[in-house]
């Protein structure tokens, strides 16, 4: 561990022990928080892809148990309703992309504890994958090069096939990836949805940057997944998670027109249920690499946005 990491750990521990986090949580009893996860992988799984997205099994269990001791974990739909009286703030758990690890390992831990959560699915990738951000991530840096990320979202519209083609044409290295980089199958999603409290929702059809698409393309990306999900699964809710956290006024209007009740961004803050745009509900990204004390700080309102971690940098992916 580097000197910087050691100092960070000591600072986090000191702040948590001081009781400040309890005070911060007490000021948020009438507010809601939505957490954004991506994948949960076995503890012996070697690092791969965009490492900030792939949380170890052990770390996820520790975070779940910490949340259960400090927060009231509620279904996603409840975060927009007035908060009842209580001693703990409300938090909802979400998982983007439908990674196999989240749908199997993650849901198993949720089910053991009776914890609700919402899985946002990209139907075009169900039973397939990996996603471009795992396929082209730098093995040395542990994530997507920032210049490549900007090009992918801006010039290539966040479209998987176009990003892969561009990366291949420019000779970017592609390492073999483990099964945990893949997306859950229909059967795995169906098994997950059988657990009480587990809901499925839309993460668009192909995970593009909606802001860069034409109105007709946006409508197709939004309408198809709702129909697909409802034809196959129970427990589907009409909520949308914007790919990459990218939305706009026109995209929000398109989501409402497509029949969504609400939509999630990645601009992580606590919010008052009656004072939030229901088509731009903020979420707080939870990256791999957070210490237990760092997670307590993050979920107590002490940090408004995801802090940097020793192991990874925030990807901002959604």
N, C-alpha and C positions, 0 to 999 in steps of 0.2 A: 504493500500500500504506500502511495506517495505521501510526502509531507502535506500536500494540499488536501488529499483525501482524508488523512488522519485529522487534520484541523477541522475539516468539515464535519466529520463524525463526532468529534468532541463538542463542537458548537451545537449540532443537532441534539445530542444527548442532553446538553446543559439546558437548552431551551425547553425541551419536553419535560425534564425534571422540575423546571421552575414553576410549572403549572399554567404558563401562559396559553398553552394550547387548549386547556379546559375553558379558560376565560373566552377565548376566541370562539369556541364552539357554542358557548352559552349565548353569545350575541347573535347567533344564526339560527335560533330555534324556529323562527318564522320564515326562514329561507330554505331553498333546496339546492342540492348539488348533484350533478350527473357525472359519473366517471366513465371514461372511455378506455376500454382495454382492447387488445387485439388477439394475441395468442397465448396459450399456456402449454409449455413443453416439459418433457421429463427432465429431471434434475441432471441426468447423465447425457443429455443431448448436447453435442458440441455447438458452439456459436455458429450462426449462419444468417445469411440475408441481412435485412435491416434489423440489427440486433435489438434496437430499442422497442421493437414490437413483440418480442418473444420472451415472455416472462416465465421464469422457472416455476415448476410445480410447487416447490417449497416456499418460494416467495409469495406466490398467489395465496396459498393456504394461510400464511402468516398475515397477509393483508386482510383476508376475509375475517379472520378471527379478531384482528384489531378493530375493524369496522363494526363487528357485532358487539364489541365492548364499549363503543363510543358513539355510534350512530344508530338510527332506525332505518334499516334498508327496506325500501318500498318498491313496488312495481313502477315502471317508468311513467305510466299514465298519471300517477298520483302526484308527481312533482309539480304539476300545474294547478293543483287544487289547493285551497287554503289549508295551511298547516294546522293540525289539531294541537291542543295543549299537550305538552310533554317536556321531558327533560333532555331529549336528544334531538339533534338536527336530522333532517331526512336526506338520504342519499339513494340514488338509483344506479344500478350497474348496467353497462352496455358493452357489447363486443362487436367490433366491426370486422367484416370480411368473411366470416364463416370458416376461419381456420379449423382444421381437424382437431388440433389440440384444445382449442377453446370449447368446441362442441362436445368433445368426449371427456378429456381430463378436467377441464374447467367446470362443465356442467355437472359432472359427478360430484365434485366438491360442493357446488352450490346446492345440489339435491340433498346431500348428507345433512346440510344445515337448514334446509327449508328456505333458502335465500332466493328471491326472485331476480330475474335478469332478462334482458332483451338481446337477442342475437340478430344483427343486421346482415342480411344475406345478399350476395351478388349472384343471381341465378345463372348467368353465363359461365361462371366458374365452378359451380357446384359439381363435386366429384372430379375436379381437375386442378389446375394450377401448375406451378406456382405463379404468383403475381410478379409483375415486372420489377418492383422495388426490391424483391428478394433475389431475383435472378441476376440483376446487374449491380447489386451492392458491392462495394469495395471490401475484399476480405481483410485488408489492412485497417481501413477506417471503421468498419463495422456498420456502415450505413451507405445511403445514396449520396454521391457527390453533389454538393449544393448546386453547382452549375448545371449538372445533368438533371437534377430535380426541377430546376426552374425551366429548362428547355422542355422537359417532359410535360409539365403542366401548362406552359404558355404556348409553345410552338407545336407540340404534338397532342394537345388537348387531353393529356392524361390517359390516352387510349393505349391499352396494353400492347396490342399488336404493333402499333406505330412506334412505340418506345423501344420495343424489342428489335424491330427492324433497324431503327436508327443506331442502337447500341451495337448490333452485329456488324453493320456497315462501317462503324468506327473502331472495330476490333476490341470492344470491351470484353473483359474476361467474364466467363460464366462458369462458376463452380457447380459441381453436383450438389443437390440439396436433399435433406432428409425428408421422410414422409410428413413430418410436422410442418413443412412449408406448403403442403397441399391443402385443398379446401375439402370440407366434409362432404360426404355423399348425401343423396336424398334420404337413404335409410338412416344414416347417422343423425341427420337433422330431425327426422321423424321420431327417433328414439329420444332425442333431447327434448323435443316439444311435449313428450308424454309426461314429463316431470311437472308437478304443480308449480306455477310461478314462472316457468320458462316460456317466453314469447318470441315469435319470429317477426321480423319487420324488413323493410326494403333498404338496400344500400345501392339502388339503381340496378339497371340490367347488366352493364358492362364496366362500371366504375370509371367513367370519364370525368373530366373537369367540366361540370355542367355550365359553368360561366362562359366557356369557350364554344358552346354548341349553338346551333340555330334553334329557334323556338320549336320547330317540328321535331328535331332530334331530342330536345329536352323532354317533350311530351312522351315520346316513345320510350325513353330511358326511365321515365317515372311510372307510366301506366303498366307496362309489361310485367314488372316484378310483382306488383300487387295481385294481378290476375294469376300469375304463376304460383305464388305462395298460397293463395286462397284455394286453388284447385287441388293442392297436394297436402296441406297441413291444417291442423287445428291450432288455435292459440296465436293466430296472426293478428297484429295490430296495425292500423294504418298510420304508422310513423315512418319517417324517412331520415336517414343519416346521409348528409352530403359527402360525397367522395372528396377526400383531401380537405374536408372542412370548408370547401369553397361554395359560397352561395352569393346571391345578389337579390335585389328587389324583384327583378323579373323572374328569377328562379323560384323565389318564395311564392310569387303569384301562381306560377306553373304548378308548384306542389299543391297549393290549395285547390286549383282547378282539377288536378288529377285525383283528388279525393283523399288526400292526406290530412290527418287531424293535427299534425305537428311535425316539425323537422328540427334536426340537431346539427349544430355547427361544432367547431372545436375551440372556440374562444373561451377558455376555461375561467369561469367566475361563478360564485354563488349568486342566486337571483331570488327575488321575491316573486312568488307565483302570479300575483296580479299585475306585475310590472315588467313582464317579459314578452317579447315578440314570439308567439308560439311557433313561428316558422323560422326562427333563428335562436332556438334554445341552446344556451352555451353548455359545453362539456369541458371537463378537466382531463387531459390526457395523462395516463399513468404509464410512464416508460419503465422498461426493465432497467435494473441497476440501482433503483432507489433502496436506501437502507430502511429498516423498520421505522426508525425515528424520522427519517425524511418523509416517509409515507404519512406518519402522524401529522407532521407539519403541513404537508400538502393538503390533507383532508380536514384540517381544522381551521382553514381560512387564514393561516399564517402566511402562506405563499399564495398569491393570486393566480399565478401561472406555474406551469411545470418548471421546476428548477433544473439546472444541469446536473448530471450525475457523473460519478467517477468513471463508470464503464461506458456510457453512451451519451450522445447528444440527442436532444428532442428532435424527432423526425417531423412532427407536425402532420403526420399522415392520418388519414381517416378513411 
